[in-house]
Amino acid sequence: MLTGTRSPRAYLTIGTAALAAVLLVACHKALPPDGVCSYEPLPTGTQVPSGQGGIQVLASTDAYFAVRDTTGKQIASGHVNAITPIPPGDYQVVLSNSTHSTSSQSKMLTKCTTGAILVNGKTDDYYAVLDQATRQLASAHVGSAVSLFPGSYMVRLNNTDVAAKLQASAMLELTSGTLNVDVGTDEYYAVLDSTTRQLASSHVGRALGLFPGSYIVRINNSDAQADVRGAESTNVPAGTLVVDGSTDEYYAVMNNAGGQLASAHLEKPLAFIPGTYNIKVNNTTTPATVVAAVTTEVKTGAVVLQGSTDEYYAIIDSAGTQLASAHLGHGLSLLPGAYRAKLNNVAMTVQVDAGHSGEYQSGSLTVKTAGSDYYAVLDASGTQLASKQVNQPVSVPPGKYSVRLGNNIRPATVAAGQSVVLNW
């Protein structure tokens, strides 16, 4: 028996133990950090199931994260800053729909850091965080932060965008400005980009949050350029235009090229960017200048032709162009001026004064006789003006006429508000 030598069995035992020790060290060897996630032994006393590790997502906001395996199946979720047990393996950690690839080992803690985006501003708006494919990942109220994994994002506020490069453990703060049209009407304004694409709209007096830039502000199709700067409030000046009138009608506002911008019922105000516009009421027009913070008032007058028949009259201008028409007894609003009222091809002069309703009277003619023939009303030159079945009245302006029935003609004088009956 030799002293100091070991048996082959002893050498085998030592080799097996050494190999086991090497394998044990390999199993617990921490993976290299990747700038977002690091790996360290689980803190003493951490409660995780046997054979599992843990994951901890560090964030400055109150949020939850999810852990998905390589097939996309969610296997765990937890609150940020807390340790969540997880089996060993490769995973995708998801926070606010932003993802990061990492791994877990038994008895090891995978610790991942995040960043946060915060949009500051003075409005009650929401902003969204989008990925590079413009897919929305998360949204938050202005003044509230969103935690995400580091990366490149797009932040959108009322369809205005700004690029955001988020670093680990950083709070990226973005500042928005405000834009508003403050005018005393019950209307809405819109904000457009340089290509006239509408970005957002709001009621007048309610500001919109936007990232700094140059925009077009539109109200009632009148436009103004506006620059928004960070943390500043931009107020676009506007004025009010109202057309007064006593009838149940509408007015229109036109630009200098004749294009209609807006319309409203008489007495209802409209807001516009300061400038000169054309007001149209029943095809009568007048220019009007809108001044910031001022109400520009345009007054109409009205004319009404009274009559006892179920007929219509028209208003024509000096060139004979028809401007409007209405049933006898119904008023028409017009801009002040001299016009003619035409009834059954007979015109009479009418005057329209601002704020005043002018009333004019027609008369009527009736041929009384047996039968069902038609009679005609002629002017002094013998031109037929109107015809009607006998025993039915026809309205005409006051004046001298001739009435023809068959081959017989008789003169007739019509007075305002009077009915003339010719017994044949």
C-alpha positions, 0 to 999 in steps of 0.5 A: 500500500502506497502512502499519499496516493488516491484511489481512482474512485477518489479522483472520480468523486473530485472531478464530478464535484468540480464539474458541478461547481463549474456548472453551478457558477455558469447557471448563476453568471449574470448576463451583460447589461444592455444599457436598459436592464442589468442583472444582480442576485435577488436581494435577501428575503425576496419571495419568489418561487423556487427556481425562478428569478425576478424582474423590476422595472424602475419608473417615476410614474404610477404604472404597470408593466407586462412580461411576454414570452417569445411567442407574445403570450403574457406570463406576468405583470406587475407594478413598476418599482416592485419585484415580480417573480418570473421563470428563467427565459427570454422575454419582452417587457412592455410598458406603455406599449413600449417594449424591451427585450431581456432575460431572467435567470434563477435567483437573479434580479433583472432590473430595467430602467425607463424614462418619462415624457412630460408635456407641459401646458396651460390647456385641458388637452391630452397628448399622445406618444407614437412610435416611429411607425406613428402607432399610438403607444400611450396618452396622458393629460397635459401636465402628466408624465408617461413612462416608456423604455428609452428610444425615439418617439413622436409626441402629438398634441392636437395633431402637432408633432415633435420628435422625442429622444428618450434616455434611460432614467431621464424625464424629457419635458416638452413645452406647449403653447396655446392658441385662442380666438376670443370673440363673443359669438357662439361659434368654433374656430379651426387650426390648420397647417401650412397645407390647410390641413385641419389640425384641431378646432375649438369653441371661441374663447377656449384655447388649444394647446399646440407645439411651437410653430406657424399655423393658420387660424380659420373662423367662418372661412376667414383666415389669419396667420398665427405663431405659437411659441413655447409656454406662450399664449397666442390670441388671434384678434377677431371682430363681430359682424351682425346684420339687423333686420325685421324679417325671418330671413338670412344674410350672407358674408362674401369675400372680395372675390364673391365667394360666400364665407358664411351665413346667418339669420338676421340679428345673429352675429358672426365672427371674422378675422379683421378685414373688409367683406361684402354683406348680401341680403336678398341679393342686395350688397354693401361692404362692411369692415370688421375691426378686432374686438368691435361689433360691426352692425349693418342695418337693413330695411324692409318692404312689404307689398300688401294685397288681397289675392294669393299671389307673389310680388318681386323686388327688382333693381334699376336694371330690371334684375330680380333680387327677391320675391315674396307672397303678398303681405310678407316682408322682404329685408333689403339694404337701404336704397331705391327699388321697384316692386313688381306685381303681375308685370307692373312695377312700382317704386319703393324706398328702403330705409335702414331700420324702417319697414315700408308698407305699400298697397296694391289693388285688385280687379275682378270681372263678374259675369256668367261662364268660365272665360278668362279676362286679361288686364292690359297696360296703356299700350295694350300689352297684356299684363295678367289674365284670370278666370272671370269672377276671380280677382287679380292684384295689380299696383295702383294705376289705370288699366284696360280689361279685355273679355272676348272682343270687348275692352273696358277701362279700369282704374285701380286704387291702393287697397281697393277692389274694383269689380267690373260687371260684364 
